[in-house]
Amino acid sequence: MGLAQVQLDEQEIQRQINERLDQIFRDTLILWDINEMSKRLCMSKSFLEENILHDPRMRLLERRKQNGKRFWYYEQSVQVIKQIMDEW
């Protein structure tokens, strides 16, 4: 019984650590690219391209130099992604 309690406590500690790290990430991140989006959202790049990034709302947020790497403002794009997903 004591062992089960320890496992639950370890899981809670891990959850809180992950939650705090995510908060730090959100607080410090200004821009992100498709690679980071794919990693953070657990979606493939092709899925993001087809279902998220071609949406006109996301295109408005896209930043890139001519023929350069694409970036999106983190906070704004997260809000748009939530809107898009709520419409599915």
C-alpha positions in Angstrom: 0.0 0.0 0.0 2.8 2.4 0.8 4.4 1.7 -2.6 1.2 2.7 -4.4 1.1 6.0 -2.5 4.7 6.7 -3.4 3.9 6.1 -7.1 1.0 8.5 -6.9 3.1 11.2 -5.3 5.8 10.7 -7.9 3.3 11.1 -10.7 1.9 14.3 -9.1 5.4 15.7 -8.7 6.2 14.9 -12.3 2.9 16.5 -13.5 3.6 19.7 -11.5 7.2 19.8 -12.9 5.8 19.4 -16.5 3.2 22.1 -15.8 5.8 24.5 -14.5 8.1 23.9 -17.4 5.3 24.4 -19.9 4.5 27.7 -18.1 8.1 28.8 -18.4 8.2 27.8 -22.0 5.0 29.9 -22.7 6.3 32.9 -20.8 9.6 33.0 -22.7 8.7 31.9 -26.2 8.0 34.7 -28.7 8.2 32.8 -32.0 8.0 29.2 -33.0 8.5 27.3 -36.2 6.7 24.2 -37.7 9.2 21.9 -36.0 8.5 23.2 -32.6 4.7 23.3 -33.3 4.9 19.6 -34.4 6.7 18.7 -31.3 4.5 20.7 -28.8 1.2 19.9 -30.5 2.0 16.2 -31.1 1.0 16.6 -34.8 2.9 15.8 -37.9 4.2 18.6 -40.0 2.1 17.4 -42.9 -1.0 17.4 -40.7 -0.2 21.0 -39.5 0.3 22.1 -43.1 -3.0 20.7 -44.3 -5.2 21.5 -41.4 -3.7 24.4 -39.5 -1.1 26.5 -41.4 -3.2 26.9 -44.6 -6.0 28.5 -42.6 -6.2 32.3 -43.5 -5.9 33.2 -39.8 -2.6 31.4 -39.4 -1.3 32.9 -42.7 -1.8 36.3 -41.3 0.5 35.5 -38.4 3.2 33.9 -40.5 6.5 35.8 -40.7 9.4 35.0 -43.0 12.0 36.7 -45.1 11.9 36.0 -48.9 12.4 32.3 -49.3 13.3 31.9 -45.7 12.2 29.9 -42.7 8.6 30.5 -41.5 7.8 31.6 -38.0 4.6 32.4 -36.1 4.1 34.5 -33.0 3.6 31.9 -30.3 0.7 33.4 -28.2 -1.3 34.6 -31.1 -0.9 31.4 -33.1 -1.9 29.2 -30.1 -5.2 31.2 -29.8 -5.8 30.7 -33.5 -5.0 27.0 -33.4 -7.5 26.6 -30.5 -10.1 28.3 -32.6 -9.4 26.1 -35.6 -9.6 23.0 -33.5 -12.8 24.0 -31.9 -14.4 24.2 -35.3 -13.5 20.6 -36.2 
